[in-house]
Amino acid sequence: MGSFSIWHWLIVLLIVVMVFGTKKLRNMGSDLGGAVKGFKDGMKDGAATDATATPPAQVTAATTTDKPTIDVEARQKS
């Protein structure tokens, strides 16, 4: 129960190529690369906007008492 030899990996690679085909594997590789690049760009943009963004305003008691609240559990079903 050790690692597989090179012949095992070559057989697995051959089976994968036969099942999926080289074109689909090439497309899958480019899609994965594009997704990783997009993720890195998003993380870079997110870090830049987080540093310059202002924090949200604090909610005060006056803004929460403007609207009446409804206690859902207090209602009885008919």
N, C-alpha and C positions, 0 to 999 in steps of 0.2 A: 504494500500500500504506500508506495512512494510517488514521486512525480512521474509523469508519463515521459516516454522517450520521444525523440524527434519524429519517429515514424508514426506514433499515435497522433501527434499534432498535425502531421501532413495528411493523414487519412481524414481527420475531423475537418480540416480546411477544404479538402477535396469534396467532402459530402456537403458542406455549407455552400460551396460554389455551385455544385450541381443542383441543390435545392433552390437557391435564391437567384443564381445567375450573376454574372459579373456586372452587368449594367445596373441592376438593382442595388448591389453592394456598393458600387461607385456612387450612386445617387444617395444612398443612406449615409455614406461617409461625408459627402459634401453637405448634406442637410445637418448632420451632427456638428460639423465644423462651423456652419453658419449660425447654429443655435448657440454654440459656445461663444462665438464672436459677439453676437447680439447680447448675450448675458453679460459679458465683460463691459461692453459699451454702456449697457443700462446701469451696471454697478458704478461705473465711472461718472455717468451723468447724475445718478442719484446722490453720490457723495458730494458733487459740486453744488447741487441744488439744496441739499440739507445744510450745508455750511452757510449759505446766503439766505435761507428762509427765516422768516420771523416766527417766533412761537405763537401759538393761537392765544386769543384773548381769554382771560379767566372768566368763568361763569360766576355771576353774582346771584344772590338770593332774589333780587328784584326781577331778574329776567325769568326765573323759574316760577314765580308766583303770579305772573301775568295771565297764564292760562289755567282754567280749572282742571283738576285731575279727576279721573274716574277710577273708582276702586272696583275692579272687575270681580273680585271675589265676594264683594258685598251684594251684588245683584243676585236675585233669586230667579230660577227658571220657572216658567209657568207651565 
